Amino acid sequence: MDDALFYKIADEVATIPQIAQFAFNGLGEPLLDKRITEFIAYVRRTSPYMRLMLHTNGVMLTDPQALRDAGLDHLTVSLNAVTAKQHEQVMGLKGQFDKVCANTDKARAVKGWTVSVRAVYSQDKFNEQDVAQLQERWGDN
C-alpha cells in the first residue's frame, strides 16, 4: 500500500468514533513493511483512543519495544505449533520455530501491552494435545 492511501484511510478512520480498533494485518506479514512503526505512530497520534493491534508470524519480530513505543496496544503471534517440525509443516517456515519463540518471549517482556500466542485448531495438524501444550508454554491468552 502506498503512503498516501494508508494516511487517507487512517485519517478517515479517525473521524468515525464507532471504530475502536485498528488492526495491522491482512494478506501478508505486516512486519515486512519497513514503515510499520511509522504507520502505528501515525494512527496513535490521529486516533489516540483507538486500540492498535498487529498480527504476525513472529519471524521478523526483532524489535518489539519499537512497536510498543510507536503505540501498539496488542500483539498476536500466530505460532500454530508446539514443535519445530510442526511449525514447519503448518507455517511453512523451515528452521524458524526457535527464533519465533525467542522473539515472542522478548515481546512478552515488554511492558505496557498484551501479547497473545495463537494457533488454529485442526485435527490433522494441531490437535487437542497440542492446544494443551501451547497453553502450558504460553498461557491461555
ABEGO torsion letter per residue (X at the ends): XBAAAAAAAAAAAAABAABABBBBBEBEBAAABAAAAAAAAAAAAABAABBBBBBBAGAABABAAAAAAAGBABBBBBAGBABAAAAAAAAGBBGAAAAAAAAAAAAAABBGBBBBBBBBBBAAABBAAAAAAAAAAAEBX
